[in-house]
Amino acid sequence: MIYFFYSRISTAKSQTSARQIENFKNHEGFCPSRMYVEKIQGNVPFMERPEAVKMFDEITSQEMRCTVVVDSIDRLGRSLLDCLNTVSLFKKNRINLKSLKEGFSTFLDNGDENPMANLVISVMGSIGEMERNRIKIRTAEGVSIAKSLGKYNGRKHGSTQSDEKLLQRHLTVQKKLQKGLTIRDITEICGASSATIIKVKKVMITRKMI
């Protein structure tokens, strides 16, 4: 088993990763070269964080089983939905996630899924679904109010995400395409939709990046 350690703190000057790092040092298999420390806002998706991407690429190139140790699961994302998406991505790639604060690992020592972790994640998923529904309701209510006040015009006709921004948002997809992985493989590894990967691939072909 190879252990990787991931720490994230916000960009506030008062924030420090010292406590998280001390907890990691007391964990079996600790190695400074396999510790990734990120100073970035929690609302940035996990697979759009530079250090997280480096760690993920390193793990997915390993043949041995790997465990990512975090101080608490909220280090993966600010919202519950972001955390769940990252947990799902790890499970698809057979990456064990161990949270010190919550006290669980997603896989057992024999490689089987941890039923207790699945229970916790299931409960989190239910809460996440409620959160999604609340967001949809609030968004719909906001649009309805804006329309009644004549302040809502919707998305401008023909507006699209710029190619540059598309590439910036999907750095990991770029790397996997350059390595020759299939769209299906990249979907399973990165969690990105096939439509997004196809868009990135078209831009990269146009720019002669692959």
C-alpha positions in Angstrom: 0.0 0.0 0.0 1.3 3.4 -1.0 0.0 6.4 1.0 -0.5 9.9 -0.4 -1.3 12.9 1.7 -3.4 15.8 0.6 -3.8 19.1 2.5 -5.8 22.1 1.4 -6.1 25.5 3.1 -7.8 28.6 1.9 -5.9 31.6 0.5 -6.5 33.7 3.7 -3.2 34.8 5.3 -4.2 33.4 8.7 -4.7 29.9 7.3 -1.8 27.4 7.8 -1.4 23.7 6.9 0.8 23.0 9.9 -1.8 21.1 11.9 -2.8 18.9 9.0 0.9 18.1 8.2 1.5 17.2 11.8 -1.4 14.7 11.7 0.1 13.3 8.5 3.5 12.8 10.0 2.0 10.6 12.7 0.4 8.3 10.1 2.0 5.1 8.8 3.6 5.3 5.4 4.2 9.1 5.6 6.6 10.4 3.0 7.2 14.1 2.4 7.6 13.5 -1.3 4.0 12.1 -1.5 2.4 15.0 0.4 0.6 17.6 -1.7 -0.2 20.9 -0.1 -2.7 23.2 -1.8 -3.5 26.8 -1.0 -6.7 27.4 -2.9 -10.3 28.2 -2.2 -12.5 25.3 -1.4 -15.1 26.1 -4.1 -12.5 25.2 -6.8 -13.4 21.6 -8.0 -10.8 19.0 -6.9 -9.7 18.1 -10.5 -9.1 21.8 -11.3 -6.6 22.2 -8.5 -2.9 22.0 -9.6 -1.6 19.9 -6.7 -4.6 17.6 -6.7 -4.1 17.0 -10.5 -0.4 16.2 -9.9 -1.3 13.8 -7.1 -4.0 12.1 -9.2 -1.8 11.6 -12.1 0.9 10.1 -9.9 -1.5 7.7 -8.3 -3.1 6.6 -11.5 0.4 5.7 -12.8 1.0 3.4 -9.9 0.5 -0.4 -10.1 0.2 -0.8 -6.3 -2.9 0.0 -4.4 -2.9 3.6 -3.1 -4.6 5.5 -0.3 -5.2 9.2 -0.2 -5.2 10.5 3.4 -7.0 13.8 4.2 -7.4 15.5 7.5 -11.1 15.8 6.9 -13.4 15.1 3.9 -14.2 18.8 3.5 -10.6 19.2 2.3 -11.8 17.7 -1.0 -14.4 20.5 -1.6 -16.4 23.2 0.1 -19.8 21.7 -0.8 -21.0 18.2 0.0 -21.7 17.7 -3.7 -18.0 18.5 -4.6 -16.8 16.0 -2.0 -19.2 13.3 -3.2 -18.0 13.8 -6.8 -14.4 13.4 -5.7 -15.1 10.3 -3.6 -16.9 8.8 -6.6 -14.0 9.5 -8.9 -11.6 7.8 -6.4 -13.8 4.8 -6.1 -14.0 4.4 -9.9 -10.2 4.3 -10.0 -9.9 2.0 -6.9 -8.2 4.7 -4.9 -8.8 4.3 -1.2 -9.7 7.5 0.6 -9.0 7.8 4.3 -10.4 10.7 6.3 -8.8 11.1 9.7 -11.5 13.3 11.2 -14.4 11.2 10.1 -12.5 8.0 10.8 -13.3 5.9 7.8 -11.7 4.5 4.6 -13.6 3.7 1.5 -11.8 0.4 1.0 -10.9 -2.4 3.4 -7.3 -3.8 3.7 -8.4 -6.8 1.5 -9.5 -4.4 -1.3 -13.2 -4.8 -0.8 -15.4 -1.7 -0.4 -16.0 -0.7 3.2 -19.7 -1.2 4.0 -19.6 1.4 6.8 -18.0 4.0 4.5 -20.6 3.2 1.9 -23.3 3.8 4.5 -21.8 7.2 5.4 -21.4 8.1 1.8 -25.0 7.0 1.1 -26.3 9.3 3.9 -24.1 12.1 2.5 -25.5 11.4 -1.0 -29.1 11.8 0.3 -28.2 15.1 1.9 -26.5 16.1 -1.3 -29.6 15.3 -3.3 -31.6 17.5 -1.0 -29.0 20.2 -1.5 -29.3 19.9 -5.3 -33.1 20.2 -5.1 -32.9 23.3 -2.9 -30.4 24.9 -5.4 -32.8 24.1 -8.3 -35.8 25.5 -6.4 -34.0 28.7 -5.4 -32.6 29.2 -8.9 -36.1 28.8 -10.4 -37.5 31.2 -7.8 -34.8 33.8 -8.5 -35.3 33.5 -12.3 -39.1 33.9 -11.8 -38.7 37.0 -9.7 -36.2 38.5 -12.1 -38.5 37.9 -15.1 -41.4 39.5 -13.3 -39.2 42.6 -12.7 -38.0 42.5 -16.3 -34.4 41.9 -15.3 -33.8 38.4 -16.6 -32.7 38.0 -20.2 -31.2 34.5 -20.0 -28.0 33.5 -21.6 -27.1 35.6 -24.6 -27.9 33.9 -27.9 -24.9 32.2 -29.4 -22.7 32.8 -26.4 -20.2 30.0 -25.8 -17.3 29.2 -23.5 -14.0 30.3 -25.0 -11.6 27.7 -26.2 -8.9 29.1 -23.8 -11.2 28.8 -20.8 -12.3 25.3 -21.8 -8.7 24.1 -21.9 -7.9 25.9 -18.6 -10.8 24.2 -16.9 -9.8 20.7 -18.1 -6.1 20.4 -17.7 -6.3 16.7 -16.7 -8.4 15.8 -19.7 -5.7 17.5 -21.9 -3.0 15.4 -20.4 -4.9 12.2 -20.8 -5.7 12.9 -24.4 -2.0 13.7 -25.1 -1.2 10.3 -23.5 -3.5 8.6 -26.1 -6.2 7.5 -23.7 -9.7 6.8 -25.1 -12.6 9.0 -24.3 -14.2 6.2 -22.3 -11.0 5.8 -20.2 -10.7 9.5 -19.6 -14.4 9.6 -18.5 -13.7 6.9 -15.9 -10.5 8.5 -14.7 -11.5 12.1 -14.6 -15.2 12.0 -14.2 -15.7 14.4 -17.1 -18.6 13.8 -19.5 -17.8 12.4 -23.0 -19.3 15.6 -24.5 -16.8 17.7 -22.6 -13.9 15.5 -23.6 -14.9 15.6 -27.2 -15.0 19.4 -27.1 -11.5 19.6 -25.5 -10.2 17.1 -28.1 -11.6 19.2 -31.0 -9.9 22.3 -29.7 -6.6 20.5 -29.1 -6.7 19.0 -32.7 -7.4 22.5 -34.1 -4.5 23.9 -32.2 -2.3 20.9 -33.2 -1.8 20.0 -29.5 -2.4 16.3 -30.3 
